[in-house]
Amino acid sequence: MRAAIKTKICAATGLFLINTCCAAAICEANLVRSTRVEPDKYTFGFSVQMVHCPFVACEAAIRYKVNYTELLNGGRVALDRRYLFSADIGNGEHVIDDTVTVSTSRFDPRVEDVEILGVSCS
């Protein structure tokens, strides 16, 4: 019984230390590619640079907005959607992909622009 409690305390403490230490990591991200996979799906490739991660990996989270147009009543209408994507990466530069459905209506969505709203490490 004592061993089980000690293990839980150590695991919780270790998780706290990882979250605390990874908070010191610094991340930057840039969009490097955008690929249309299906009529309504796109894959976005982000180049993420991380420094000061004290472990093998820390979590990098990217918030971004996709500005797109789709056909509606014979004309193109501008719309946008926001996404949150995260991945565990280590120090250095990494290219990570996120595949998303841009529009569920399927009225010929076309991505016009992708705007990175924020990048965080934890």
C-alpha positions as a Markdown table, in Angstrom:
| # | Residue | x | y | z |
|---|---|---|---|---|
| 1 | Met | 0.0 | 0.0 | 0.0 |
| 2 | Arg | 2.8 | 2.5 | 0.9 |
| 3 | Ala | 4.6 | 1.7 | -2.3 |
| 4 | Ala | 1.5 | 2.4 | -4.4 |
| 5 | Ile | 1.0 | 5.8 | -2.6 |
| 6 | Lys | 4.7 | 6.6 | -3.0 |
| 7 | Thr | 4.6 | 5.8 | -6.7 |
| 8 | Lys | 1.5 | 8.0 | -7.2 |
| 9 | Ile | 3.1 | 10.9 | -5.4 |
| 10 | Cys | 6.3 | 10.5 | -7.4 |
| 11 | Ala | 4.4 | 10.4 | -10.7 |
| 12 | Ala | 2.4 | 13.5 | -9.8 |
| 13 | Thr | 5.5 | 15.3 | -8.7 |
| 14 | Gly | 7.3 | 14.3 | -11.9 |
| 15 | Leu | 4.4 | 15.5 | -14.0 |
| 16 | Phe | 4.4 | 18.8 | -12.2 |
| 17 | Leu | 8.2 | 19.2 | -12.8 |
| 18 | Ile | 7.8 | 18.4 | -16.5 |
| 19 | Asn | 5.0 | 21.0 | -16.9 |
| 20 | Thr | 7.0 | 23.6 | -14.9 |
| 21 | Cys | 10.3 | 23.0 | -16.7 |
| 22 | Cys | 8.7 | 22.9 | -20.2 |
| 23 | Ala | 7.1 | 26.3 | -19.4 |
| 24 | Ala | 10.7 | 27.7 | -19.9 |
| 25 | Ala | 10.7 | 26.5 | -23.5 |
| 26 | Ile | 10.4 | 29.1 | -26.2 |
| 27 | Cys | 8.6 | 28.3 | -29.5 |
| 28 | Glu | 8.2 | 30.0 | -32.9 |
| 29 | Ala | 6.2 | 28.8 | -35.8 |
| 30 | Asn | 5.8 | 29.6 | -39.5 |
| 31 | Leu | 3.5 | 28.1 | -42.2 |
| 32 | Val | 5.7 | 26.4 | -44.8 |
| 33 | Arg | 3.2 | 24.6 | -46.9 |
| 34 | Ser | -0.5 | 24.3 | -47.7 |
| 35 | Thr | -1.8 | 21.3 | -49.6 |
| 36 | Arg | -5.4 | 20.5 | -50.7 |
| 37 | Val | -6.0 | 16.9 | -49.9 |
| 38 | Glu | -9.7 | 16.6 | -50.8 |
| 39 | Pro | -12.2 | 19.2 | -52.0 |
| 40 | Asp | -12.9 | 20.3 | -48.3 |
| 41 | Lys | -9.7 | 19.1 | -46.6 |
| 42 | Tyr | -6.3 | 20.8 | -46.4 |
| 43 | Thr | -3.0 | 19.8 | -44.8 |
| 44 | Phe | -1.0 | 22.7 | -43.3 |
| 45 | Gly | 2.7 | 22.2 | -42.6 |
| 46 | Phe | 4.2 | 24.3 | -39.8 |
| 47 | Ser | 7.9 | 24.8 | -39.2 |
| 48 | Val | 8.3 | 25.0 | -35.4 |
| 49 | Gln | 11.5 | 26.0 | -33.7 |
| 50 | Met | 11.9 | 25.2 | -30.0 |
| 51 | Val | 14.7 | 26.1 | -27.6 |
| 52 | His | 15.2 | 25.6 | -23.9 |
| 53 | Cys | 13.2 | 22.4 | -23.6 |
| 54 | Pro | 14.9 | 20.6 | -20.8 |
| 55 | Phe | 13.5 | 17.2 | -21.7 |
| 56 | Val | 13.4 | 14.9 | -24.8 |
| 57 | Ala | 10.1 | 16.6 | -25.8 |
| 58 | Cys | 7.8 | 19.4 | -24.7 |
| 59 | Glu | 4.3 | 20.2 | -26.2 |
| 60 | Ala | 4.1 | 23.0 | -28.8 |
| 61 | Ala | 0.6 | 24.3 | -29.4 |
| 62 | Ile | -0.3 | 26.4 | -32.5 |
| 63 | Arg | -3.5 | 28.4 | -32.7 |
| 64 | Tyr | -4.3 | 29.5 | -36.3 |
| 65 | Lys | -7.1 | 30.9 | -38.4 |
| 66 | Val | -7.9 | 29.8 | -41.9 |
| 67 | Asn | -9.5 | 32.4 | -44.1 |
| 68 | Tyr | -11.4 | 30.8 | -47.0 |
| 69 | Thr | -14.1 | 31.4 | -49.5 |
| 70 | Glu | -16.9 | 29.2 | -50.7 |
| 71 | Leu | -19.8 | 29.4 | -53.2 |
| 72 | Leu | -23.1 | 30.7 | -51.9 |
| 73 | Asn | -26.0 | 32.0 | -53.9 |
| 74 | Gly | -23.9 | 32.2 | -57.1 |
| 75 | Gly | -21.0 | 34.2 | -55.5 |
| 76 | Arg | -18.0 | 33.6 | -53.3 |
| 77 | Val | -18.4 | 34.4 | -49.6 |
| 78 | Ala | -15.5 | 35.0 | -47.2 |
| 79 | Leu | -15.5 | 32.9 | -44.1 |
| 80 | Asp | -12.9 | 31.8 | -41.5 |
| 81 | Arg | -12.4 | 29.0 | -39.0 |
| 82 | Arg | -10.0 | 28.7 | -36.1 |
| 83 | Tyr | -8.0 | 25.6 | -35.1 |
| 84 | Leu | -5.8 | 24.5 | -32.2 |
| 85 | Phe | -3.1 | 22.0 | -33.0 |
| 86 | Ser | -0.4 | 20.5 | -30.7 |
| 87 | Ala | 2.5 | 18.1 | -30.9 |
| 88 | Asp | 5.3 | 16.9 | -28.7 |
| 89 | Ile | 8.7 | 18.0 | -30.1 |
| 90 | Gly | 12.2 | 18.5 | -28.8 |
| 91 | Asn | 14.7 | 21.3 | -29.2 |
| 92 | Gly | 15.5 | 22.4 | -32.8 |
| 93 | Glu | 13.4 | 22.9 | -35.9 |
| 94 | His | 10.6 | 20.5 | -36.8 |
| 95 | Val | 8.0 | 20.4 | -39.5 |
| 96 | Ile | 4.7 | 19.2 | -38.3 |
| 97 | Asp | 1.5 | 18.7 | -40.3 |
| 98 | Asp | -2.1 | 19.3 | -39.4 |
| 99 | Thr | -4.9 | 18.0 | -41.6 |
| 100 | Val | -8.3 | 19.8 | -41.2 |
| 101 | Thr | -11.7 | 20.0 | -42.8 |
| 102 | Val | -12.1 | 23.6 | -43.8 |
| 103 | Ser | -15.8 | 23.5 | -44.6 |
| 104 | Thr | -18.5 | 21.0 | -43.9 |
| 105 | Ser | -20.8 | 22.4 | -46.4 |
| 106 | Arg | -18.6 | 21.4 | -49.4 |
| 107 | Phe | -19.5 | 24.4 | -51.6 |
| 108 | Asp | -16.1 | 24.6 | -53.2 |
| 109 | Pro | -14.1 | 25.9 | -50.3 |
| 110 | Arg | -10.8 | 27.6 | -51.2 |
| 111 | Val | -8.2 | 28.7 | -48.7 |
| 112 | Glu | -7.2 | 32.3 | -49.2 |
| 113 | Asp | -4.9 | 32.8 | -46.2 |
| 114 | Val | -3.7 | 31.1 | -43.0 |
| 115 | Glu | -2.9 | 33.4 | -40.0 |
| 116 | Ile | -1.0 | 32.1 | -37.0 |
| 117 | Leu | -2.7 | 33.5 | -33.9 |
| 118 | Gly | -0.4 | 32.2 | -31.3 |
| 119 | Val | 2.3 | 29.6 | -30.4 |
| 120 | Ser | 2.9 | 28.3 | -26.9 |
| 121 | Cys | 5.1 | 25.7 | -25.2 |
| 122 | Ser | 4.3 | 23.7 | -22.2 |
